[in-house]
């Protein structure tokens, strides 16, 4: 499962690099990247995971209209993280 999340994270990084977005949105995406990395490195407890999921969902919704492919990647990450807890 961790491999799936890492693969999706690589896609997110690629999208952040390739997609033209404003500085605030790019910063939010990079922060999410960092938080996902912390999750993968097991630096996040259950409360942190819940917070990560909430922020990722908010970012997915923010991306939906302007950056649909990036929103899809964030959605895939959300699904993989949720499955990791099952």
Backbone as CSV, one residue per row, in Angstrom:
resi,resn,N_x,N_y,N_z,CA_x,CA_y,CA_z,C_x,C_y,C_z
1,UNK,0.820,-1.198,0.000,0.000,0.000,0.000,0.864,1.263,0.000
2,UNK,1.943,1.233,0.790,2.824,2.393,0.842,3.380,2.704,-0.537
3,UNK,3.672,1.656,-1.311,4.190,1.850,-2.652,3.174,2.612,-3.496
4,UNK,1.880,2.254,-3.376,0.832,2.962,-4.110,0.828,4.436,-3.747
5,UNK,0.917,4.741,-2.473,0.905,6.137,-2.032,2.132,6.848,-2.589
6,UNK,3.286,6.199,-2.542,4.505,6.809,-3.071,4.393,7.063,-4.579
7,UNK,3.776,6.147,-5.295,3.577,6.342,-6.738,2.658,7.542,-6.993
8,UNK,1.597,7.651,-6.216,0.684,8.785,-6.371,1.375,10.083,-5.970
9,UNK,2.202,10.023,-4.946,2.941,11.200,-4.507,3.888,11.666,-5.614
10,UNK,4.514,10.738,-6.305,5.384,11.096,-7.437,4.568,11.789,-8.528
11,UNK,3.340,11.314,-8.770,2.459,11.958,-9.747,2.100,13.374,-9.299
12,UNK,1.838,13.532,-7.999,1.507,14.860,-7.476,2.691,15.807,-7.670
13,UNK,3.874,15.344,-7.348,5.073,16.176,-7.522,5.252,16.577,-8.975
14,UNK,5.006,15.635,-9.876,5.116,15.917,-11.304,4.086,16.972,-11.719
15,UNK,2.877,16.826,-11.223,1.821,17.792,-11.553,2.151,19.178,-11.002
16,UNK,2.650,19.233,-9.787,3.016,20.516,-9.185,4.088,21.197,-10.038
17,UNK,5.000,20.405,-10.533,6.092,20.945,-11.329,5.620,21.414,-12.706
18,UNK,4.689,20.683,-13.308,4.283,20.952,-14.690,3.130,21.937,-14.841
19,UNK,2.232,21.957,-13.868,1.018,22.765,-13.982,1.307,24.201,-13.542
20,UNK,0.834,25.129,-14.329,0.986,26.538,-13.962,-0.095,26.882,-12.939
21,UNK,0.343,27.255,-11.735,-0.598,27.607,-10.681,-0.045,28.787,-9.901
22,UNK,-0.937,29.492,-9.230,-0.499,30.642,-8.445,0.346,30.174,-7.263
23,UNK,1.106,31.094,-6.709,2.065,30.766,-5.641,1.386,30.166,-4.416
24,UNK,0.229,30.685,-4.039,-0.481,30.176,-2.858,-0.914,28.721,-3.059
25,UNK,-1.448,28.422,-4.233,-1.892,27.062,-4.530,-0.698,26.111,-4.576
26,UNK,0.374,26.560,-5.205,1.586,25.740,-5.285,2.127,25.468,-3.871
27,UNK,2.112,26.475,-3.019,2.575,26.298,-1.635,1.692,25.295,-0.892
28,UNK,0.386,25.364,-1.104,-0.532,24.408,-0.470,-0.256,22.987,-0.947
29,UNK,-0.003,22.842,-2.238,0.288,21.522,-2.793,1.609,20.986,-2.248
30,UNK,2.587,21.844,-2.128,3.886,21.404,-1.583,3.769,21.041,-0.100
31,UNK,2.937,21.779,0.618,2.724,21.458,2.033,2.063,20.082,2.152
32,UNK,1.092,19.822,1.291,0.447,18.514,1.286,1.474,17.422,0.974
33,UNK,2.325,17.673,0.019,3.397,16.740,-0.320,4.224,16.413,0.930
34,UNK,4.608,17.428,1.658,5.407,17.243,2.873,4.649,16.433,3.923
35,UNK,3.373,16.735,4.088,2.560,16.027,5.071,2.379,14.555,4.695
36,UNK,2.235,14.287,3.413,2.105,12.900,2.956,3.421,12.162,3.198
37,UNK,4.528,12.834,2.944,5.838,12.228,3.212,5.984,11.887,4.689
38,UNK,5.546,12.793,5.551,5.589,12.515,6.998,4.724,11.305,7.336
39,UNK,3.565,11.211,6.719,2.690,10.065,6.935,3.396,8.774,6.525
40,UNK,4.041,8.802,5.373,4.738,7.608,4.883,5.918,7.227,5.768
41,UNK,6.527,8.230,6.374,7.659,7.980,7.274,7.189,7.675,8.696
42,UNK,5.875,7.506,8.837,5.243,7.172,10.122,5.497,8.222,11.200
43,UNK,5.532,9.479,10.783,5.700,10.589,11.722,4.351,11.206,12.101
44,UNK,3.261,10.552,11.684,1.917,11.087,11.880,1.085,10.075,12.659
45,UNK,0.433,10.530,13.746,-0.465,9.659,14.503,-1.858,9.697,13.873
46,UNK,-2.821,9.036,14.503,-4.177,8.981,13.947,-4.798,10.365,13.784
47,UNK,-4.586,11.237,14.762,-5.124,12.605,14.668,-4.471,13.339,13.499
48,UNK,-3.184,13.129,13.328,-2.470,13.746,12.216,-2.951,13.219,10.881
49,UNK,-3.267,11.923,10.847,-3.796,11.325,9.620,-5.146,11.945,9.283
50,UNK,-6.001,12.112,10.283,-7.310,12.726,10.053,-7.157,14.150,9.528
51,UNK,-6.231,14.887,10.107,-5.973,16.254,9.675,-5.435,16.274,8.238
52,UNK,-4.535,15.358,7.939,-3.994,15.233,6.583,-5.109,14.945,5.594
53,UNK,-5.973,14.016,5.934,-7.086,13.667,5.049,-7.998,14.868,4.803
54,UNK,-8.260,15.632,5.847,-9.120,16.807,5.712,-8.476,17.833,4.780
55,UNK,-7.190,18.129,4.992,-6.511,19.110,4.142,-6.402,18.626,2.702
56,UNK,-6.156,17.344,2.526,-6.065,16.793,1.177,-7.412,16.909,0.459
57,UNK,-8.493,16.631,1.178,-9.835,16.751,0.585,-10.125,18.196,0.195
58,UNK,-9.749,19.133,1.060,-9.946,20.556,0.750,-9.156,20.957,-0.495
59,UNK,-7.927,20.478,-0.592,-7.100,20.802,-1.748,-7.652,20.146,-3.010
60,UNK,-8.127,18.921,-2.882,-8.740,18.242,-4.025,-9.910,19.064,-4.558
61,UNK,-10.754,19.556,-3.668,-11.895,20.368,-4.072,-11.445,21.685,-4.704
62,UNK,-10.404,22.277,-4.155,-9.870,23.533,-4.701,-9.324,23.317,-6.114
63,UNK,-8.683,22.166,-6.340,-8.100,21.870,-7.641,-9.131,21.461,-8.686
64,UNK,-10.268,20.970,-8.251,-11.227,20.306,-9.143,-11.518,21.074,-10.436
65,UNK,-11.762,22.341,-10.350,-12.142,23.100,-11.537,-10.939,23.505,-12.379
66,UNK,-9.918,24.044,-11.746,-8.779,24.600,-12.498,-7.704,23.579,-12.841
67,UNK,-7.557,22.557,-12.005,-6.490,21.567,-12.183,-7.069,20.159,-12.033
68,UNK,-7.931,19.742,-12.955,-8.639,18.467,-12.776,-7.719,17.254,-12.661
69,UNK,-6.640,17.205,-13.409,-5.739,16.047,-13.313,-5.054,16.016,-11.942
70,UNK,-4.651,17.177,-11.453,-4.029,17.247,-10.138,-5.037,16.861,-9.063
71,UNK,-6.279,17.307,-9.214,-7.333,16.928,-8.264,-7.524,15.416,-8.261
72,UNK,-7.453,14.797,-9.439,-7.595,13.349,-9.534,-6.468,12.647,-8.780
73,UNK,-5.254,13.151,-8.920,-4.107,12.558,-8.220,-4.295,12.682,-6.711
74,UNK,-4.737,13.841,-6.249,-4.970,14.032,-4.816,-6.054,13.058,-4.341
75,UNK,-7.078,12.872,-5.148,-8.127,11.908,-4.807,-7.595,10.489,-4.696
76,UNK,-6.686,10.126,-5.608,-6.071,8.798,-5.554,-5.240,8.637,-4.280
77,UNK,-4.556,9.705,-3.890,-3.777,9.679,-2.652,-4.705,9.513,-1.457
78,UNK,-5.803,10.253,-1.436,-6.771,10.130,-0.348,-7.260,8.691,-0.215
79,UNK,-7.597,8.099,-1.336,-8.089,6.725,-1.331,-7.026,5.761,-0.822
80,UNK,-5.792,5.942,-1.272,-4.706,5.060,-0.836,-4.419,5.205,0.656
81,UNK,-4.467,6.440,1.156,-4.231,6.659,2.585,-5.368,6.049,3.407
82,UNK,-6.591,6.227,2.952,-7.734,5.643,3.654,-7.613,4.118,3.681
83,UNK,-7.204,3.527,2.559,-7.037,2.074,2.500,-5.901,1.599,3.404
84,UNK,-4.892,2.442,3.592,-3.747,2.072,4.421,-4.169,1.872,5.877
85,UNK,-5.253,2.512,6.274,-5.723,2.383,7.646,-6.673,1.237,7.844
86,UNK,-7.048,0.586,6.764,-8.027,-0.508,6.852,-7.398,-1.788,7.317
